[in-house]
Structures are given as structure tokens and as C-alpha cells.
Amino acid sequence: MKVSVITVCFNSAKTIADTLRSVAAQTHPDIEHIIVDGQSSDGTLDVIKSNGSRVAILVSESDRGIYDAMNKAINMATGDVIGFINADDFYASDKSVATAVEALQRTGADSCYGDLCYVEEDNIHQTVRYWRSCQYQKGLFEKGWCPPHPTFFVRRSVYQKFGAFNLKYSIASDVELMARFLAGHEVSSIYIPEVLIKMRMGGTTNRNLTNIIIQNREIAMALRSLGLRFFWPKFLYFKFFSRLTQYVRRPG
């Protein structure tokens, strides 16, 4: 089973080497690593050329934001399965991709996802938050739940059938896409109860209060557009306690 791993980056010279090395170290033999760069000016392309032994496609051009770049990469992908790894993320082990592939092959599901650990920006061995997910059930998105997007592997045929990222949403398009697939179209999924990805703190969504507010407003719009029942008090209550436990819980 061929896997297209997509990385979108812009001025990521400080972190992308870890991403590239973690993809290169994967034991799964058939990986197509696609990188779409937004015309970086900080040496990102030099780092990619030095560390990207498994990079199959590299494009550097202007875009309309991260989700536009992701859509470009989806259109280039030739793998049976598509996964994403951000330019400040890295796989938790050299078997992360193989684990996802095994789960899809074993169950026949069209998508799978696992857990994610947030680590300190300058100390990737220090876990700050542990995002433990669960098997999807109807009604979870309305409670502020969603899988960690970098752990979300989906058969390419699903994108061909149900579309890619909706550029209407500037911060929450990944949440909208996962809700559209799992809740809207009932795409089959399997939860893998192990950490697949480690992510540095300081990402765009949680960078400041303004972005958090924008993201939640976009999620509300997205869920309502999918015909899901959205009630602010319920959403915020469950989401607050879910996020709080991420700072207390640690991977076993």
C-alpha cells in the first residue's frame, strides 16, 4: 500500500529537518513524501535538499494559505493513502506510518488516526500535552472532539469522492474536513491507541487567544453547515475539560 505523506511549510528551517529525518526513518517501504513550500526565504529549501532523502515531490510557490497548499499536494498525490505531517512535527517512532497502514489493511477501514503528544519547542523530549483520542461515535464533534489531524490517514479515494479542504475556513478547515468525512459522510474509521505524532508547541491555532476564538467560531459554522446540532455551552464545557486533561494525562 503506497502512502503519500504531505508536508506544507513556510520559513521552517529551524524545525523541518526533524520532520524530514522522521519520514526518512519510517520502516514502511512505499512512501511518497510531497512537500509544498510557500516560497520560504529563510533557508528552508536548503534544509530540505540536505535532509530530504525520501522526498519525491518538492514545489515552492506562492499560495493562498496552508489549506490551499495542502489541496495542491492532495492533487499531486498518487498514494493509496494520504497522511499529513507538519513542518514542526515528527513521527513518534519509525513504525508510525506502518502502524497506520496495518490498521487500514487489517480492518478495511477508509481512515484511521491515533494519539499525539505536544512537546516543548526547544526540548522535544519533554511532553507538555498528551492528546489521547478515542474511537469515533456519533455526537462527538458536537462536544468539541476531533482526532489529531497529523495522525489522520485517509484513503485517497475518499478525497476524490468527498473533496479536500474547504478554503472558507482559515484556521479550522482540518476540523471541518474530518467532521465532513466521519460525521457527514460516515467514512469508516479505526482508532489506533498509541502515539503516532509528536508536535512542537506554538502552532498557528493555539498561538494566541484571537486565533482560538476564530477557530471555535469556524468550527461552529462548519458543524452547522454539515447539519450537526451545535450548542455553545455544551461544546465549550466538554472541550474545556477535554483540553484540561491533556495537561495532566501522560502516555502509558
C-alpha positions as CSV (number, residue, x, y, z in Angstrom):
1,M,0.0,0.0,0.0
2,K,1.5,3.3,-1.1
3,V,1.3,6.2,1.3
4,S,1.5,9.9,0.2
5,V,2.9,11.9,3.2
6,I,2.3,15.6,2.8
7,T,4.2,18.4,4.4
8,V,3.3,22.1,3.9
9,C,5.9,24.6,5.0
10,F,6.9,28.2,5.1
11,N,10.1,29.5,6.7
12,S,10.5,26.3,8.6
13,A,14.3,26.0,8.5
14,K,14.6,25.6,12.3
15,T,12.3,22.6,12.6
16,I,11.8,20.8,9.3
17,A,15.0,18.7,9.5
18,D,13.4,16.7,12.3
19,T,10.3,16.2,10.1
20,L,12.4,15.0,7.1
21,R,14.5,12.7,9.1
22,S,11.5,11.1,10.8
23,V,9.9,10.4,7.4
24,A,13.1,9.0,6.0
25,A,13.4,6.7,9.0
26,Q,9.9,5.1,8.5
27,T,10.0,1.4,8.0
28,H,7.1,1.3,5.6
29,P,8.7,0.8,2.2
30,D,6.4,2.7,-0.1
31,I,6.2,6.4,1.0
32,E,5.8,9.3,-1.4
33,H,6.8,12.4,0.6
34,I,5.3,15.6,-1.0
35,I,6.5,19.0,0.2
36,V,4.7,22.2,-0.8
37,D,6.7,25.3,0.3
38,G,5.2,28.8,0.2
39,Q,8.4,30.4,-1.2
40,S,10.4,30.4,2.0
41,S,13.2,32.9,2.4
42,D,15.0,31.5,5.5
43,G,16.9,28.6,4.0
44,T,14.1,26.0,4.3
45,L,14.8,24.7,0.8
46,D,18.4,24.2,1.6
47,V,17.5,22.2,4.7
48,I,15.1,20.1,2.6
49,K,17.7,19.3,0.0
50,S,20.2,18.3,2.6
51,N,17.8,16.1,4.6
52,G,15.1,15.1,2.2
53,S,16.3,11.7,1.1
54,R,12.8,10.4,0.8
55,V,11.2,13.5,-0.8
56,A,9.5,12.6,-4.0
57,I,8.0,15.9,-5.0
58,L,9.1,19.4,-3.9
59,V,7.2,22.5,-5.0
60,S,7.9,26.0,-3.9
61,E,5.5,28.7,-5.0
62,S,3.0,31.2,-3.6
63,D,-0.3,30.0,-2.3
64,R,-3.4,31.2,-0.5
65,G,-2.5,29.7,2.8
66,I,-1.9,26.4,4.4
67,Y,-5.1,24.6,3.3
68,D,-4.6,25.8,-0.3
69,A,-1.1,24.3,-0.2
70,M,-2.5,21.1,1.3
71,N,-5.0,20.9,-1.5
72,K,-2.3,21.3,-4.1
73,A,-0.4,18.4,-2.6
74,I,-3.5,16.2,-2.5
75,N,-3.9,16.8,-6.2
76,M,-0.3,15.7,-6.7
77,A,-0.6,12.6,-4.5
78,T,-0.5,9.1,-6.1
79,G,-0.6,7.0,-3.0
80,D,-3.4,4.7,-1.9
81,V,-3.5,6.6,1.4
82,I,-2.8,10.2,2.3
83,G,-1.4,11.5,5.6
84,F,-0.1,14.8,6.7
85,I,2.9,15.8,8.9
86,N,3.6,19.4,9.6
87,A,7.0,21.1,9.3
88,D,7.3,21.3,13.1
89,D,6.1,17.7,13.7
90,F,7.8,14.4,13.6
91,Y,6.8,10.7,13.9
92,A,6.8,9.2,17.4
93,S,8.5,6.1,16.1
94,D,9.9,4.7,12.9
95,K,6.8,2.5,12.6
96,S,4.2,5.2,12.8
97,V,3.2,5.0,9.1
98,A,3.5,1.2,9.0
99,T,1.1,1.1,12.1
100,A,-1.5,3.2,10.2
101,V,-1.2,1.0,7.1
102,E,-1.5,-2.2,9.1
103,A,-4.7,-0.9,10.8
104,L,-6.3,0.1,7.4
105,Q,-5.4,-3.3,5.8
106,R,-6.5,-5.3,8.8
107,T,-9.9,-3.6,9.3
108,G,-10.6,-2.5,5.7
109,A,-11.5,1.0,7.1
110,D,-11.2,4.0,4.9
111,S,-9.4,6.1,7.6
112,C,-7.5,5.8,10.8
113,Y,-6.0,8.0,13.5
114,G,-4.1,7.8,16.8
115,D,-2.8,9.9,19.6
116,L,-0.5,12.9,19.6
117,C,2.0,14.4,22.1
118,Y,2.8,18.1,22.2
119,V,6.4,18.7,23.2
120,E,8.4,21.8,24.1
121,E,9.7,23.8,21.2
122,D,13.3,23.7,22.4
123,N,13.2,20.3,24.1
124,I,11.4,17.7,22.0
125,H,11.9,15.1,24.7
126,Q,9.7,17.0,27.2
127,T,6.0,16.2,26.8
128,V,3.7,19.1,27.6
129,R,0.3,17.8,26.5
130,Y,-0.9,14.3,25.7
131,W,-3.8,14.2,23.2
132,R,-5.5,10.8,23.6
133,S,-8.3,10.2,21.2
134,C,-10.9,7.5,21.0
135,Q,-13.0,5.6,18.6
136,Y,-15.4,7.9,16.8
137,Q,-19.0,7.8,17.8
138,K,-21.9,9.9,16.6
139,G,-22.2,13.2,18.5
140,L,-18.5,13.6,19.5
141,F,-17.8,16.6,17.2
142,E,-20.6,18.5,18.8
143,K,-18.8,18.0,22.1
144,G,-15.6,19.7,20.8
145,W,-13.9,16.4,19.9
146,C,-11.9,15.7,16.8
147,P,-8.9,13.4,16.0
148,P,-5.4,15.0,15.9
149,H,-5.2,15.9,12.3
150,P,-1.5,14.9,11.8
151,T,-2.4,11.4,12.8
152,F,-5.3,11.2,10.4
153,F,-4.6,8.8,7.5
154,V,-7.3,8.5,4.8
155,R,-7.6,6.5,1.6
156,R,-7.1,8.8,-1.4
157,S,-10.4,7.6,-2.9
158,V,-12.2,9.4,0.0
159,Y,-10.7,12.7,-1.0
160,Q,-11.7,12.0,-4.6
161,K,-15.3,11.3,-3.6
162,F,-15.9,13.9,-0.9
163,G,-13.4,16.7,-1.6
164,A,-10.5,18.2,0.1
165,F,-10.0,21.3,2.4
166,N,-12.7,24.0,2.3
167,L,-10.8,27.3,1.9
168,K,-13.8,29.1,3.5
169,Y,-12.3,28.2,6.9
170,S,-8.9,29.9,7.5
171,I,-8.0,28.0,10.7
172,A,-10.5,25.2,11.2
173,S,-10.6,23.6,7.8
174,D,-8.9,20.4,9.1
175,V,-11.6,20.1,11.7
176,E,-14.3,20.7,9.1
177,L,-12.8,18.1,6.8
178,M,-12.6,15.4,9.5
179,A,-16.2,16.2,10.6
180,R,-17.4,16.1,7.0
181,F,-15.7,12.7,6.4
182,L,-16.6,11.0,9.7
183,A,-19.9,12.6,10.7
184,G,-21.2,13.9,7.4
185,H,-20.4,11.0,5.1
186,E,-19.9,8.3,7.7
187,V,-16.5,7.3,6.4
188,S,-15.4,4.2,8.2
189,S,-12.5,4.8,10.7
190,I,-10.4,2.9,13.2
191,Y,-8.7,4.4,16.3
192,I,-5.1,3.3,17.0
193,P,-4.5,3.7,20.7
194,E,-0.8,4.8,20.6
195,V,1.1,8.0,19.9
196,L,1.8,8.4,16.2
197,I,3.0,12.0,16.1
198,K,4.9,14.5,18.3
199,M,4.1,18.2,17.7
200,R,6.0,21.2,19.0
201,M,4.0,23.7,21.0
202,G,3.4,27.1,19.4
203,G,1.3,26.2,16.3
204,T,-0.9,28.7,14.5
205,T,-4.2,27.7,16.0
206,N,-3.2,28.0,19.7
207,R,-0.7,30.8,19.2
208,N,-3.0,33.4,20.8
209,L,-6.5,34.0,22.2
210,T,-7.7,35.6,18.9
211,N,-6.8,32.5,16.9
212,I,-8.5,30.3,19.4
213,I,-11.7,32.4,19.2
214,I,-11.6,32.4,15.4
215,Q,-11.1,28.6,15.3
216,N,-14.0,27.9,17.5
217,R,-16.3,30.2,15.5
218,E,-15.3,28.5,12.4
219,I,-15.9,25.1,13.9
220,A,-19.4,26.2,14.9
221,M,-20.0,27.3,11.3
222,A,-18.6,24.1,9.9
223,L,-20.7,21.8,12.1
224,R,-23.9,23.7,11.5
225,S,-23.2,23.6,7.7
226,L,-23.0,19.8,8.0
227,G,-26.3,19.7,9.7
228,L,-24.9,18.7,13.1
229,R,-26.5,20.1,16.2
230,F,-24.3,22.8,17.7
231,F,-24.9,24.3,21.2
232,W,-22.2,26.6,22.5
233,P,-22.5,25.8,26.2
234,K,-22.3,22.0,25.6
235,F,-19.4,22.5,23.1
236,L,-17.3,24.7,25.4
237,Y,-18.0,22.6,28.5
238,F,-16.8,19.4,27.0
239,K,-13.9,21.0,25.1
240,F,-12.6,22.8,28.1
241,F,-12.4,19.7,30.3
242,S,-11.0,17.6,27.4
243,R,-8.1,20.1,26.9
244,L,-7.5,20.3,30.6
245,T,-7.0,16.6,31.0
246,Q,-4.4,16.7,28.2
247,Y,-2.0,18.6,30.5
248,V,-2.5,16.0,33.3
249,R,-2.6,12.7,31.5
250,R,0.6,11.1,30.2
251,P,1.1,8.3,27.7
252,G,1.3,4.9,29.3
